[in-house]
């Protein structure tokens, strides 16, 4: 069984598991399936907006797709959530990605 199938199997038992959804999105990125990865990240963040690690990966995905405005918006939201959760490392990574894109 491949990793995507394994993760999907685990998600059947715990469909709202943010870690598994994040892992699934990363597997889709490895396969260059950005549409499926984006869907997973967006569903995850709609359900759990405080899962800050996903903002960085979603932002990078949007950058690759050429959607600069959406990437900036994702980074800004991620920075807000990281600041609210006092997650300095995540905040710094998001800020760095944001600044590289904006400046």
Secondary structure, 3 states (H helix, E strand, C coil): CCHHHHHHHHHHHCCCCHHHHHHHHHHHHHCCCHHHHHHHHHHHHHHCCCCCHHHHHHHHHHHHCCCHHHHHHHHHHHHHHHHHCCCHHHHHHHHHHHHHHHC
